[in-house]
Amino acid sequence: MLGVKKTKRVQGKRWRVLVAEDDPAGRNLIKLVLTKMRIEDVVIVNDGLAAWQEIEKAETSFDLVISDWNMPMATGLELLEQMREEDIKIPFLMITGRGLMESAVEAKMYDVTAFMPKPYSPQHLMQKINVLLNSKL
């Protein structure tokens, strides 16, 4: 479906991913890609504030955060800023429809791990996620 091939999970590793995306279509696309990648431990929220609450209450740390930039309650940049101020070094993939250069410079100040400009393909998202998770090994 959508040209996304299933990939094998790293032997014995169960990835845990937090997704903050307020757009239902965006959430569905990300969830589809994660499912195709056999990543089953996924928490999906609608905004940065809810994402921060998930990080705070998590008994097991997340391996990756995927966040939209523009969301209600708290933006992806505010989430990233809070995480880095609390010395949380989880890889962070920022998805944005904003001007890439200005956004990249702003988010780099808070040690964003990677960027994904909208619109994006499922294949491109899968590649980014693979790179970010494999860098944790």
Secondary structure in CASP SS format (residue, H / E / C, confidence):
PFRMAT SS
TARGET T0000
AUTHOR 0000-0000-0000
METHOD secondary structure of the structure
MODEL  1
M C 1.00
L C 1.00
G C 1.00
V C 1.00
K C 1.00
K C 1.00
T C 1.00
K C 1.00
R C 1.00
V C 1.00
Q C 1.00
G C 1.00
K C 1.00
R C 1.00
W C 1.00
R E 1.00
V E 1.00
L E 1.00
V E 1.00
A E 1.00
E C 1.00
D C 1.00
D C 1.00
P H 1.00
A H 1.00
G H 1.00
R H 1.00
N H 1.00
L H 1.00
I H 1.00
K H 1.00
L H 1.00
V H 1.00
L H 1.00
T H 1.00
K H 1.00
M C 1.00
R C 1.00
I C 1.00
E C 1.00
D E 1.00
V E 1.00
V E 1.00
I E 1.00
V E 1.00
N C 1.00
D C 1.00
G H 1.00
L H 1.00
A H 1.00
A H 1.00
W H 1.00
Q H 1.00
E H 1.00
I H 1.00
E H 1.00
K H 1.00
A C 1.00
E C 1.00
T C 1.00
S C 1.00
F C 1.00
D C 1.00
L E 1.00
V E 1.00
I E 1.00
S E 1.00
D E 1.00
W C 1.00
N C 1.00
M C 1.00
P C 1.00
M C 1.00
A C 1.00
T C 1.00
G H 1.00
L H 1.00
E H 1.00
L H 1.00
L H 1.00
E H 1.00
Q H 1.00
M H 1.00
R H 1.00
E H 1.00
E C 1.00
D C 1.00
I C 1.00
K C 1.00
I C 1.00
P C 1.00
F E 1.00
L E 1.00
M E 1.00
I E 1.00
T E 1.00
G C 1.00
R C 1.00
G C 1.00
L H 1.00
M H 1.00
E H 1.00
S H 1.00
A H 1.00
V H 1.00
E H 1.00
A H 1.00
K H 1.00
M C 1.00
Y C 1.00
D C 1.00
V C 1.00
T C 1.00
A E 1.00
F E 1.00
M E 1.00
P E 1.00
K C 1.00
P C 1.00
Y C 1.00
S C 1.00
P H 1.00
Q H 1.00
H H 1.00
L H 1.00
M H 1.00
Q H 1.00
K H 1.00
I H 1.00
N H 1.00
V H 1.00
L H 1.00
L H 1.00
N H 1.00
S C 1.00
K C 1.00
L C 1.00
END
